[in-house]
Amino acid sequence: MLKKLRNRILLGYAVVVPICLVMAGLMYGSVTIAQQASQAAIADIKMVAITERLDLGLEKAQRAAVSSSLGPESEFTRTYEQGLSLYKASAAQLKKSGANRSCKSQSPRLSSWDSK
């Protein structure tokens, strides 16, 4: 009687343990893909911020160039140089960030889209 009960208990664990192992493997894969997607989203947010700074620097330089006829020359030069330096720094940072990032390494599920 006890032997029969022990065999049934062992048979019950023999079914549940492999199912749990398979589910753990599937969860690990899903978490890994979600983590990569999160890292790609963070990189995209950083690129958007750099691009906005690039736009701000260019706008600042353009505004200074337009208002140069209205204000003193030294103020125009200072504002124009600040905008131009912000633009150049942001462009260099954007170029560096773009060179370090590749779509295939960031998002494995979307790599099939790169070939189309």
LINRARA-V586949 format. One record per pair of residues at least 4 apart in sequence whose C-alpha atoms are under 7 Angstrom apart, sorted by sequence separation. I is the first residue (numbers start at 1). J is the second residue. If there is no record, write none. Layout:
[[I/J] [I/J]]
This chain:
[[1/5] [2/6] [3/7] [4/8] [5/9] [6/10] [7/11] [8/12] [9/13] [10/14] [11/15] [12/16] [13/17] [14/18] [15/19] [16/20] [17/21] [18/22] [19/23] [20/24] [21/25] [22/26] [23/27] [24/28] [25/29] [26/30] [27/31] [28/32] [29/33] [30/34] [31/35] [32/36] [33/37] [34/38] [35/39] [36/40] [37/41] [38/42] [39/43] [40/44] [41/45] [42/46] [43/47] [44/48] [45/49] [46/50] [47/51] [48/52] [49/53] [50/54] [51/55] [52/56] [53/57] [54/58] [55/59] [56/60] [57/61] [58/62] [59/63] [60/64] [61/65] [62/66] [63/67] [64/68] [67/71] [71/75] [72/76] [73/77] [74/78] [75/79] [76/80] [77/81] [78/82] [79/83] [80/84] [81/85] [82/86] [83/87] [84/88] [85/89] [86/90] [87/91] [88/92] [89/93] [90/94] [91/95] [92/96] [93/97] [94/98] [95/99] [96/100] [97/101] [102/106] [103/107] [104/108] [107/111] [68/73] [71/76] [104/111] [68/76] [64/76] [64/79] [65/80] [64/80] [61/79] [61/80] [60/80] [61/83] [60/83] [61/84] [58/83] [57/83] [58/84] [57/84] [57/86] [58/87] [57/87] [54/86] [54/87] [54/90] [53/90] [54/91] [50/90] [50/94] [47/94] [40/106] [40/107] [37/106] [36/106] [37/107] [36/107]]
